[in-house]
Amino acid sequence: MKDFNLTSRELIVSEGKGNKTRTVFLNDKVINALKTWIKERKDKNIESEYLFVSNRR
């Protein structure tokens, strides 16, 4: 949850290929989808350090 910023439209990918950190820029469609998912997470009381969690948490 701490590796993206909707205001600056950036997502930080750490430990990627070659253990390099990369910045990915987000477009409007992705920003809107993330905002919808974050709201849904709050409504379902999902608390995790990860943006997407499995049924096993």
Number of C-alpha atoms within 10 A of each C-alpha: 11 9 13 17 14 16 7 9 15 17 17 15 15 12 10 10 9 6 9 9 12 14 13 12 14 17 11 10 8 13 16 13 10 15 12 11 14 16 11 12 16 10 9 9 9 15 11 11 10 12 15 12 12 6 4 4 9
